[in-house]
């Protein structure tokens, strides 16, 4: 059995990795420190954005980051608000990267 990281610990580690890569990121909604789910909003600074959510495949047990919403930043922000209304324990991290880097595909973050 694999030990699960708390949401707060994962968020702090993710922000540290982004900072080390010189990618600006901010917590825009602080969720439950123990078990809150995490959304990552990527703002590409051109009016567009993507919203990522951790997905779990029940058949394989695999975890992956999937795009929950993408398009105009205002539309993605509206999707974040809808998610927060249904889950007040949700964390939201906003990443600003013109070239679309989130590091979510890197080892330790991807799975």
DSSP file (Angstrom, degrees, kcal/mol; ACC not computed):
  #  RESIDUE AA STRUCTURE BP1 BP2  ACC     N-H-->O    O-->H-N    N-H-->O    O-->H-N    TCO  KAPPA ALPHA  PHI   PSI    X-CA   Y-CA   Z-CA
    1    1 A X              0   0    0      0, 0.0     2,-0.4     0, 0.0     0, 0.0   0.000 360.0 360.0 360.0 134.8    0.0    0.0    0.0
    2    2 A X        -     0   0    0      1,-0.0     2,-0.2     0, 0.0     0, 0.0  -0.708 360.0-117.9 -91.5 136.7    1.3    3.4   -1.0
    3    3 A X        -     0   0    0     -2,-0.4     2,-0.4     1,-0.0    -1,-0.0  -0.514  28.2-134.1 -71.2 138.7    1.3    6.3    1.5
    4    4 A X        -     0   0    0     -2,-0.2     2,-0.2     1,-0.0    -1,-0.0  -0.792  13.1-131.2 -97.0 136.2   -0.9    9.2    0.4
    5    5 A X        -     0   0    0     -2,-0.4     2,-0.1     1,-0.1    -1,-0.0  -0.550  26.3-109.7 -79.3 147.5    0.4   12.7    0.7
    6    6 A X     >  -     0   0    0     -2,-0.2     4,-2.4     1,-0.1    28,-0.2  -0.428  26.3-117.4 -70.6 156.2   -1.7   15.4    2.3
    7    7 A X  H  > S+     0   0    0     27,-1.2     4,-2.8     1,-0.2     5,-0.2   0.919 115.0  53.0 -60.5 -44.2   -3.1   18.0   -0.1
    8    8 A X  H  > S+     0   0    0     25,-2.5     4,-2.4     1,-0.2    -1,-0.2   0.912 110.2  47.2 -58.9 -44.8   -1.2   20.7    1.7
    9    9 A X  H  > S+     0   0    0     24,-0.4     4,-2.4     2,-0.2    -1,-0.2   0.926 113.0  48.6 -63.1 -46.0    2.1   18.9    1.4
   10   10 A X  H  X S+     0   0    0     -4,-2.4     4,-2.8     1,-0.2    -2,-0.2   0.921 111.5  49.8 -61.4 -44.3    1.6   18.1   -2.3
   11   11 A X  H  X S+     0   0    0     -4,-2.8     4,-2.7     1,-0.2     5,-0.2   0.928 111.5  48.0 -61.7 -45.9    0.7   21.8   -3.0
   12   12 A X  H  X S+     0   0    0     -4,-2.4     4,-1.9     1,-0.2    -1,-0.2   0.904 113.5  47.6 -62.8 -40.7    3.7   23.1   -1.2
   13   13 A X  H  X S+     0   0    0     -4,-2.4     4,-2.1     2,-0.2    -2,-0.2   0.910 112.1  49.8 -65.9 -42.0    6.0   20.6   -3.0
   14   14 A X  H  X S+     0   0    0     -4,-2.8     4,-2.4     1,-0.2    -2,-0.2   0.926 110.4  49.4 -62.8 -45.5    4.4   21.5   -6.4
   15   15 A X  H  X S+     0   0    0     -4,-2.7     4,-2.5     1,-0.2    -1,-0.2   0.880 109.5  52.6 -62.3 -37.2    4.9   25.2   -5.8
   16   16 A X  H  X S+     0   0    0     -4,-1.9     4,-2.3    -5,-0.2    -1,-0.2   0.901 109.6  48.5 -64.9 -40.5    8.5   24.7   -4.8
   17   17 A X  H  X S+     0   0    0     -4,-2.1     4,-1.3     2,-0.2    -2,-0.2   0.902 112.2  48.7 -66.7 -40.2    9.2   22.7   -8.1
   18   18 A X  H  <>S+     0   0    0     -4,-2.4     5,-2.7     2,-0.2     3,-0.3   0.927 111.1  50.1 -63.4 -43.5    7.5   25.5  -10.1
   19   19 A X  H ><5S+     0   0    0     -4,-2.5     3,-1.7     1,-0.2    -2,-0.2   0.911 107.5  53.6 -61.1 -42.4    9.5   28.1   -8.3
   20   20 A X  H 3<5S+     0   0    0     -4,-2.3    -1,-0.2     1,-0.3    -2,-0.2   0.810 110.1  48.3 -62.4 -29.3   12.8   26.2   -9.0
   21   21 A X  T 3<5S-     0   0    0     -4,-1.3    -1,-0.3    -3,-0.3    -2,-0.2   0.325 117.4-116.0 -91.6   6.9   11.8   26.1  -12.7
   22   22 A X  T < 5 +     0   0    0     -3,-1.7     2,-0.6     1,-0.2    -3,-0.2   0.874  68.3 141.9  59.8  40.6   11.1   29.9  -12.6
   23   23 A X      < -     0   0    0     -5,-2.7    -1,-0.2    -6,-0.1    -2,-0.1  -0.956  51.0-128.4-112.2 114.6    7.4   29.4  -13.4
   24   24 A X  E     +A   96   0A   0     -2,-0.6    72,-2.7    72,-0.5     2,-0.3  -0.362  37.3 166.4 -64.4 138.0    5.1   31.8  -11.4
   25   25 A X  E     -A   95   0A   0     70,-0.2     2,-0.3   -10,-0.1    70,-0.2  -0.991  13.9-170.4-153.3 150.0    2.3   30.1   -9.5
   26   26 A X  E     -A   94   0A   0     68,-2.4    68,-3.2    -2,-0.3     2,-0.7  -0.985  28.7-119.7-142.0 147.5   -0.2   31.1   -6.9
   27   27 A X  E     +A   93   0A   0     -2,-0.3    66,-0.2    66,-0.2     3,-0.2  -0.822  31.7 173.6 -84.4 117.3   -2.7   29.4   -4.6
   28   28 A X  E    S+     0   0A   0     64,-2.6     2,-0.3    -2,-0.7    65,-0.2   0.602  71.7  24.7-101.4 -14.7   -6.0   31.1   -5.5
   29   29 A X  E    S-A   92   0A   0     63,-1.5    63,-2.4    60,-0.0     2,-0.6  -0.915  72.2-149.2-149.5 122.9   -8.2   28.8   -3.4
   30   30 A X        -     0   0    0     -2,-0.3    61,-0.1    61,-0.2    60,-0.1  -0.816  23.7-175.4 -95.6 123.7   -7.0   27.0   -0.3
   31   31 A X        -     0   0    0     -2,-0.6    59,-0.2     1,-0.2     2,-0.2  -0.115  43.9 -38.7-101.9-161.8   -8.8   23.7    0.3
   32   32 A X     >  -     0   0    0     57,-1.8     4,-1.6     1,-0.2    -1,-0.2  -0.460  52.3-141.6 -63.2 126.0   -8.9   21.1    3.0
   33   33 A X  T  4 S+     0   0    0     -2,-0.2   -25,-2.5     1,-0.2   -24,-0.4   0.753  93.6  36.7 -65.9 -23.2   -5.2   20.6    4.1
   34   34 A X  T  4 S+     0   0    0    -28,-0.2   -27,-1.2   -27,-0.2    -1,-0.2   0.915 135.8   3.0 -93.6 -52.5   -5.6   16.9    4.5
   35   35 A X  T  4 S+     0   0    0    -29,-0.2    -2,-0.2   -28,-0.1    54,-0.1   0.256  82.3 136.0-127.5  13.1   -7.8   15.5    1.7
   36   36 A X     <  -     0   0    0     -4,-1.6    54,-0.2     1,-0.1     2,-0.1  -0.360  52.9-121.4 -66.0 142.1   -8.8   18.4   -0.6
   37   37 A X        -     0   0    0     -2,-0.0    54,-3.2    50,-0.0     2,-0.4  -0.396  26.3-131.3 -75.1 161.5   -8.6   17.8   -4.3
   38   38 A X  E     -b   91   0A   0     52,-0.2    16,-0.7    -2,-0.1     2,-0.4  -0.967  17.5-169.3-123.3 131.2   -6.4   20.0   -6.4
   39   39 A X  E     -bC  92  53A   0     52,-2.3    54,-2.4    -2,-0.4     2,-0.5  -0.931  10.6-154.5-109.9 142.5   -7.2   21.9   -9.7
   40   40 A X  E     -bC  93  52A   0     12,-2.1    12,-3.3    -2,-0.4     2,-0.5  -0.971   4.8-161.7-119.5 118.2   -4.4   23.5  -11.6
   41   41 A X  E     -bC  94  51A   0     52,-3.3    54,-3.5    -2,-0.5     2,-0.7  -0.873   4.7-156.6 -98.9 126.2   -5.2   26.4  -13.9
   42   42 A X  E     -bC  95  50A   0      8,-3.4     8,-1.9    -2,-0.5     2,-0.6  -0.913   5.6-167.1-102.8 114.7   -2.7   27.2  -16.5
   43   43 A X  E     -bC  96  49A   0     52,-3.3    54,-2.2    -2,-0.7     6,-0.2  -0.912   7.4-166.1-101.3 119.7   -2.9   30.8  -17.7
   44   44 A X        -     0   0    0      4,-1.8     5,-0.1    -2,-0.6    -1,-0.1   0.331  38.4-121.3 -90.5   8.4   -0.9   31.3  -20.9
   45   45 A X  S    S+     0   0    0      3,-0.4    53,-0.1     1,-0.1     4,-0.1   0.692  94.6  91.7  63.9  22.6   -1.1   35.1  -20.6
   46   46 A X  S    S-     0   0    0      2,-0.4    -1,-0.1    52,-0.0     3,-0.1   0.084 115.4 -86.0-127.0  19.6   -2.8   35.6  -24.0
   47   47 A X  S    S+     0   0    0      1,-0.4    26,-3.3    25,-0.1    27,-0.3   0.387 101.4 104.7  90.7  -3.4   -6.3   35.4  -22.7
   48   48 A X  E     + D   0  72A   0     24,-0.3    -4,-1.8    25,-0.1    -2,-0.4  -0.742  43.0 172.8-109.8 157.9   -6.5   31.6  -22.9
   49   49 A X  E     -CD  43  71A   0     22,-2.5    22,-2.3    -2,-0.3     2,-0.3  -0.982  20.0-147.7-156.4 163.3   -6.3   29.0  -20.1
   50   50 A X  E     -CD  42  70A   0     -8,-1.9    -8,-3.4    -2,-0.3     2,-0.5  -0.986  11.7-147.9-134.4 145.6   -6.6   25.3  -19.3
   51   51 A X  E     -CD  41  69A   0     18,-3.2    17,-3.6    -2,-0.3    18,-1.3  -0.969  14.3-160.1-118.2 123.3   -7.8   23.7  -16.1
   52   52 A X  E     -CD  40  67A   0    -12,-3.3   -12,-2.1    -2,-0.5     2,-0.3  -0.802   7.8-174.8-106.8 144.4   -6.4   20.4  -15.1
   53   53 A X  E     -CD  39  66A   0     13,-2.6    13,-2.8    -2,-0.3     2,-0.4  -0.983  31.1-111.9-134.4 144.8   -7.9   17.9  -12.7
   54   54 A X  E     - D   0  65A   0    -16,-0.7     2,-0.3    -2,-0.3    11,-0.2  -0.652  37.7-163.7 -76.9 127.7   -6.4   14.6  -11.3
   55   55 A X  E     - D   0  64A   0      9,-3.5     9,-2.2    -2,-0.4     2,-0.5  -0.870   9.5-151.1-116.1 148.3   -8.3   11.7  -12.7
   56   56 A X  E     - D   0  63A   0     -2,-0.3     2,-0.8     7,-0.2     7,-0.2  -0.978   9.3-144.3-122.4 123.3   -8.3    8.1  -11.4
   57   57 A X     >  -     0   0    0      5,-3.0     4,-3.1    -2,-0.5     5,-0.3  -0.778   7.3-161.6 -88.4 111.3   -8.9    5.2  -13.8
   58   58 A X  T  4 S+     0   0    0     -2,-0.8    -1,-0.2     1,-0.2     0, 0.0   0.798  87.5  53.2 -64.1 -29.2  -11.0    2.6  -11.9
   59   59 A X  T  4 S+     0   0    0      1,-0.1    -1,-0.2    -3,-0.1    -2,-0.0   0.904 126.0  19.0 -74.1 -41.5  -10.0   -0.2  -14.3
   60   60 A X  T  4 S-     0   0    0      2,-0.1    -2,-0.2    -3,-0.1    -1,-0.1   0.647  92.9-127.7-104.9 -18.3   -6.2    0.2  -14.2
   61   61 A X     <  +     0   0    0     -4,-3.1    -3,-0.1     1,-0.3     2,-0.1   0.504  60.1 145.5  80.9   2.9   -5.8    2.2  -10.9
   62   62 A X        -     0   0    0     -5,-0.3    -5,-3.0    -6,-0.1     2,-0.4  -0.438  39.2-148.0 -76.6 148.3   -3.7    4.7  -12.9
   63   63 A X  E     +D   56   0A   0     -7,-0.2     2,-0.3    48,-0.2    -7,-0.2  -0.921  23.3 166.3-113.4 142.7   -3.8    8.4  -12.0
   64   64 A X  E     -D   55   0A   0     -9,-2.2    -9,-3.5    -2,-0.4     2,-0.5  -0.993  38.5-113.7-152.6 152.5   -3.4   11.1  -14.6
   65   65 A X  E     -D   54   0A   0     -2,-0.3     2,-0.3   -11,-0.2   -11,-0.2  -0.803  40.3-175.0 -87.3 125.9   -3.9   14.9  -15.0
   66   66 A X  E     -D   53   0A   0    -13,-2.8   -13,-2.6    -2,-0.5     2,-0.6  -0.874  31.6-103.7-122.1 155.2   -6.7   15.6  -17.5
   67   67 A X  E     +D   52   0A   0     -2,-0.3   -15,-0.3   -15,-0.2     3,-0.1  -0.679  32.7 178.3 -79.8 120.5   -8.0   18.8  -19.0
   68   68 A X  E    S-     0   0A   0    -17,-3.6     2,-0.3    -2,-0.6   -16,-0.2   0.786  70.1  -3.2 -89.1 -34.2  -11.3   19.7  -17.3
   69   69 A X  E     +D   51   0A   0    -18,-1.3   -18,-3.2     2,-0.0    -1,-0.4  -0.984  63.4 176.0-157.0 147.5  -11.8   22.9  -19.2
   70   70 A X  E     +D   50   0A   0     -2,-0.3     2,-0.3   -20,-0.2   -20,-0.2  -0.987  35.8  65.2-154.9 153.3   -9.9   25.0  -21.8
   71   71 A X  E    S+D   49   0A   0    -22,-2.3   -22,-2.5    -2,-0.3     5,-0.1  -0.996  84.9  19.9 141.0-145.6  -10.5   28.2  -23.8
   72   72 A X  E >> S-D   48   0A   0     -2,-0.3     4,-2.0   -24,-0.2     3,-0.7  -0.328  73.2-123.5 -60.0 139.9  -10.9   31.8  -22.9
   73   73 A X  H 3> S+     0   0    0    -26,-3.3     4,-2.7     1,-0.3     5,-0.2   0.856 110.8  56.5 -57.5 -37.1   -9.6   32.5  -19.5
   74   74 A X  H 3> S+     0   0    0    -27,-0.3     4,-1.8     1,-0.2    -1,-0.3   0.879 107.5  49.0 -62.7 -36.9  -13.0   33.9  -18.3
   75   75 A X  H <> S+     0   0    0     -3,-0.7     4,-1.8     2,-0.2    -1,-0.2   0.892 111.4  48.7 -69.0 -39.6  -14.7   30.6  -19.3
   76   76 A X  H  X S+     0   0    0     -4,-2.0     4,-2.0     2,-0.2    -2,-0.2   0.900 109.4  52.8 -66.7 -40.3  -12.0   28.6  -17.4
   77   77 A X  H  X S+     0   0    0     -4,-2.7     4,-2.2     1,-0.2    -1,-0.2   0.884 107.3  52.6 -60.5 -38.4  -12.5   30.9  -14.4
   78   78 A X  H  X S+     0   0    0     -4,-1.8     4,-2.1     2,-0.2    -1,-0.2   0.878 107.1  52.2 -64.5 -37.8  -16.2   30.2  -14.5
   79   79 A X  H  X S+     0   0    0     -4,-1.8     4,-2.2     2,-0.2    -2,-0.2   0.884 107.8  52.0 -65.3 -38.3  -15.5   26.4  -14.6
   80   80 A X  H  X S+     0   0    0     -4,-2.0     4,-2.6     2,-0.2    -2,-0.2   0.937 108.7  50.3 -61.9 -46.2  -13.3   26.9  -11.5
   81   81 A X  H  X S+     0   0    0     -4,-2.2     4,-1.8     1,-0.2    -2,-0.2   0.894 109.5  51.0 -60.7 -40.6  -16.2   28.7   -9.7
   82   82 A X  H  X S+     0   0    0     -4,-2.1     4,-1.3     1,-0.2    -1,-0.2   0.919 111.5  47.7 -62.4 -43.1  -18.6   25.9  -10.6
   83   83 A X  H  X S+     0   0    0     -4,-2.2     4,-1.6     1,-0.2    -2,-0.2   0.899 110.6  51.5 -64.6 -40.6  -16.2   23.3   -9.2
   84   84 A X  H  < S+     0   0    0     -4,-2.6    -1,-0.2     1,-0.2    -2,-0.2   0.825 104.8  57.2 -67.7 -31.3  -15.7   25.3   -6.0
   85   85 A X  H  < S+     0   0    0     -4,-1.8     3,-0.3     1,-0.2    -1,-0.2   0.873 113.6  38.8 -66.0 -35.6  -19.4   25.5   -5.5
   86   86 A X  H  < S+     0   0    0     -4,-1.3     2,-0.3     1,-0.3    -2,-0.2   0.698 129.3  30.9 -87.6 -19.6  -19.7   21.8   -5.5
   87   87 A X    ><  +     0   0    0     -4,-1.6     3,-1.6    -5,-0.1    -1,-0.3  -0.732  58.7 177.0-140.8  88.7  -16.5   21.1   -3.5
   88   88 A X  T 3  S+     0   0    0     -2,-0.3    -1,-0.1    -3,-0.3    -4,-0.1   0.643  81.1  65.7 -68.4 -12.8  -15.5   23.8   -1.0
   89   89 A X  T 3  S+     0   0    0    -58,-0.2   -57,-1.8   -54,-0.1    -1,-0.3   0.358  78.6 123.0 -86.6   6.3  -12.5   21.7    0.1
   90   90 A X    <   -     0   0    0     -3,-1.6     2,-0.3   -59,-0.2   -52,-0.2  -0.451  53.7-145.2 -75.2 135.5  -10.9   22.2   -3.4
   91   91 A X  E     - b   0  38A   0    -54,-3.2   -52,-2.3    -2,-0.2     2,-0.4  -0.771  12.2-163.0 -91.7 144.1   -7.5   23.7   -3.8
   92   92 A X  E     -Ab  29  39A   0    -63,-2.4   -64,-2.6    -2,-0.3   -63,-1.5  -0.987   4.9-172.2-131.2 124.3   -6.9   25.8   -6.9
   93   93 A X  E     -Ab  27  40A   0    -54,-2.4   -52,-3.3    -2,-0.4     2,-0.6  -0.957  10.7-152.1-113.6 130.2   -3.4   26.7   -8.1
   94   94 A X  E     -Ab  26  41A   0    -68,-3.2   -68,-2.4    -2,-0.5     2,-0.4  -0.912  10.0-167.2-105.6 125.1   -2.9   29.2  -10.9
   95   95 A X  E     -Ab  25  42A   0    -54,-3.5   -52,-3.3    -2,-0.6     2,-0.6  -0.915   8.0-152.8-109.7 133.5    0.3   28.7  -13.0
   96   96 A X  E     +Ab  24  43A   0    -72,-2.7   -72,-0.5    -2,-0.4     2,-0.3  -0.928  32.4 146.0-110.1 114.7    1.4   31.5  -15.4
   97   97 A X    >   -     0   0    0    -54,-2.2     3,-1.4    -2,-0.6    -2,-0.1  -0.870  36.7-160.3-153.3 112.8    3.3   30.2  -18.4
   98   98 A X  T 3  S+     0   0    0     -2,-0.3    -1,-0.1     1,-0.3   -54,-0.1   0.853  99.7  47.8 -59.3 -35.4    3.4   31.6  -21.9
   99   99 A X  T 3  S-     0   0    0      2,-0.1    -1,-0.3     1,-0.0   -55,-0.1   0.361 117.5-110.9 -92.5   7.2    4.7   28.3  -23.3
  100  100 A X    <   +     0   0    0     -3,-1.4     2,-0.4     1,-0.2    -2,-0.1   0.675  58.2 159.9  80.9  17.8    2.2   26.1  -21.3
  101  101 A X        +     0   0    0      1,-0.2    -1,-0.2     2,-0.1    -2,-0.1  -0.620  11.1 152.6 -79.6 127.9    4.6   24.5  -18.8
  102  102 A X        -     0   0    0     -2,-0.4    -1,-0.2   -60,-0.1   -84,-0.1   0.498  46.5-135.7-121.3 -17.1    2.9   23.1  -15.7
  103  103 A X    >   +     0   0    0      1,-0.1     3,-2.0   -85,-0.0     6,-0.2   0.460  67.8 126.6  68.3   3.9    5.4   20.3  -14.8
  104  104 A X  T 3   +     0   0    0      1,-0.3   -39,-0.1     5,-0.1    -1,-0.1   0.710  67.2  57.5 -64.5 -18.6    2.4   18.0  -14.2
  105  105 A X  T 3  S+     0   0    0      4,-0.1    -1,-0.3     5,-0.1     2,-0.1   0.417  87.8 104.6 -90.5   2.2    3.9   15.5  -16.6
  106  106 A X  S X> S-     0   0    0     -3,-2.0     4,-2.3     1,-0.1     3,-2.2  -0.459  86.7 -80.4 -85.5 157.6    7.1   15.2  -14.6
  107  107 A X  T 34 S+     0   0    0      1,-0.3    -1,-0.1     2,-0.2    -2,-0.1  -0.233 117.9  21.3 -54.6 136.5    8.1   12.3  -12.3
  108  108 A X  T 34 S+     0   0    0     -3,-0.1    -1,-0.3     1,-0.1    -4,-0.1   0.147 126.2  53.3  89.3 -19.5    6.4   12.6   -8.9
  109  109 A X  T <4 S+     0   0    0     -3,-2.2    -2,-0.2    -6,-0.2    -5,-0.1   0.654  97.4  61.2-112.6 -28.7    3.7   14.8  -10.2
  110  110 A X     <        0   0    0     -4,-2.3   -45,-0.2     1,-0.2    -3,-0.1   0.823 360.0 360.0 -73.2 -33.0    2.3   12.8  -13.2
  111  111 A X              0   0    0     -5,-0.2    -1,-0.2   -47,-0.1   -48,-0.2   0.448 360.0 360.0-115.5 360.0    1.2    9.8  -11.3
